[in-house]
Every structure is written in structure tokens, then in C-alpha cells.
Amino acid sequence: MPDKDGHPQQDEMELGKVLSALSDPMRWQVIAELVTQPDGSERTCRSFNLPVAKSTLTHHFRVLRESGLIHMDGEHGNRRGVTLRRDDLEARFPGLLDLLAAEVNAGSR
């Protein structure tokens, strides 16, 4: 059962939901930036500079959170911290993050 903030447990993460979340160019941009940063890097939603309204930004991060790709934690003033769930993703879908990083490095998108 997802936690109170909507993060699925590792064993609840579904490949279909992860791939669906990654199919949107804005969400792909978020993950592409996170996957190339050091483990544990934390960003705020606004730091990704997505050219969308706040409500749309909220939607994109909800999809990423509910798929299990990111963890959003505590408030930083009026902002939330965003981290890539590297350990959970690697345990659940071994090699997926390496494939994503290779895509980013190849500039395929």
C-alpha cells in the first residue's frame, strides 16, 4: 500500500506505470536530469524549469511519485524536495537506470 504521500512500496512498483510516466517529454526531462546526478541529489520541483503552469507541474510530479520513480519529501518552505528512488528502482527493475542514463548520454531525446 502506498504511503501517506502516495509513494508505492518497492514491491508495488509496476513497470507499466514507470514506462507510462517516462513517455511524457516533461517527465522524461525530470528523470533524465536526476539520473545523471550523484546518488542522493535532491532538487525542488521548480528547479527543473518546466514551462508549464503550477497545476500541470503538480500533475507531472504526482505521476512520477505514484509510479515510484521519485520520492518527494518534506517541505522546504513552500517547496518539496525531489530525489530519484535509485535503490528501489535498481532492486525492482535491475538495469533500468543504466538504460535511462545511456539514453541521456546518447542524446536520443
N, C-alpha and C positions, 0 to 999 in steps of 0.2 A: 504494500500500500504506500502510495506517495506520502512524503512528509507534509507537514502543515503548509509549506510553501510550494508544494507541487512537484518536488524533485522525486522522481521514481527511485526505488531501491535498485541496486545493481542488477539483481536477477529479474527485475521488471522491465528493464530497458529492452526495447524491441527494435530490431534492425530496420524494419519498415518505417517506423516513426523517425528514426535517426536519418535515414536516407531522404525521407519526405522533408524533414527540416532543412537538410542541406540543399534541396532542389531550388530553393529561393535564392536569387543572387545576393540579396541583402544579408540573409542569414549565413550564406556561404562566406561572405566577406568577413563577418564576425569570427567565424571559426577559422578561416584562413589566417587572420591576424593572430588569433590565440595559439594556434598550433605551431606557429613559428617562434613564439616567445618562450622564455625559460619556464620550466615547470613551476607552478605556483603563482605565476604572474596574475595580478588582479587588475582589472580595468573597471571603469564605470560605463554604463550604457551610452552615455553621451560622448565618451571618448572615441567611439568608433566613427563619429561624424557621418552617420547615415542621413541622407537628405529626405527625411520623412517627418511627418507630424509626430508629436509625443505619443498620441494614441496608437499610431502604427508601430512606433518603436517599441512600445509596451507589448503589443501583439507579437512582434518578432522575437522578443526575448522570452515571452511566455512559451512560444513554440519550442525554442531552443532548450528552455528549462524543462518542460514537460517531456521532451524526447530523451532527456538525460545527457545532452551534450555539455551543458554548462551548469554551474552551481552559482546561485545568486545568494549572497549573504548580507547580513546586517546593513543597516542604514549608515551611510556616510553623509550626514546632513540630510539632504533630500535625494541622495543618490544611493544606488546599491552596487556593491562590488560583484564583478563577474569573473569567474575562473573556469577554465576548461577542466572537465572531470577526467583527466588523463588516466589515473589509476583504474577507475571504474570502467572507462571505455576500453582500455587495454585488456583488462580481465574479461570483460564481456565479449568484446569483438577484437581478438588479437590481430594486430597488424593494420587495423583500420586507420589509426592516426598516422602511421608511416605512409600509407597510401595517400591520405589527405595532404600530408606535408610534401610528398613527391609531386602531387598536382600543383600545389602552390609554387614550389620551386621551379617547375617546368613552365609556369605561367600559362597553364591551359585554360584559364577562365578569364 
